[in-house]
Amino acid sequence: MIRKTLNASRLQEQVARRLNRMPSIVEDGVKITVPRPSLLSEPDRTGCNWTMKHFGNAAGFERDIDTVLQAVQREYNLADDASDTASAVKKPVNPFE
């Protein structure tokens, strides 16, 4: 399966959205804090090139976090800065220049 690429912010949002919608997490009224993804020096055995560590408010939800993290890692790779055109910030046009 070919993975789509997302920038770090979008990956973080994707994981946070999926985690914080899980019924077990919603029922407990917990908000899991999701760290920014870290680029791996080499892709892992599955081809994924990123990971996340040190989730906040994670005690008791490790299995849910692993499930979501693995699902997102199967779908997406972290775009490097050079190829990440979606995250490029466009400079606003100054009409006075």
Long-range contacts (C-beta under 8 A, 24 or more apart in sequence): 1-74, 3-47, 3-48, 3-74, 3-75, 3-76, 3-77, 4-75, 4-76, 4-77, 5-76, 5-77, 5-78, 5-79, 5-83, 5-84, 6-76, 6-77, 6-78, 6-79, 6-86, 7-78, 7-79, 7-84, 7-86, 7-87, 8-36, 8-37, 8-78, 8-87, 9-36, 9-87, 10-86, 10-87, 11-37, 11-50, 11-72, 11-76, 11-78, 12-36, 12-37, 12-52, 14-72, 14-76, 15-52, 15-68, 15-69, 15-72, 18-68, 18-71, 18-72, 19-64, 19-65, 19-68, 22-64, 22-68, 24-61, 24-64, 25-61, 25-64, 30-57, 30-61, 31-57, 32-56, 32-57, 32-58, 32-61, 32-65, 33-57, 37-78, 39-78, 39-80, 43-77, 46-73, 46-74, 47-77, 48-73, 48-74, 48-77, 49-77, 49-78, 50-77, 50-78
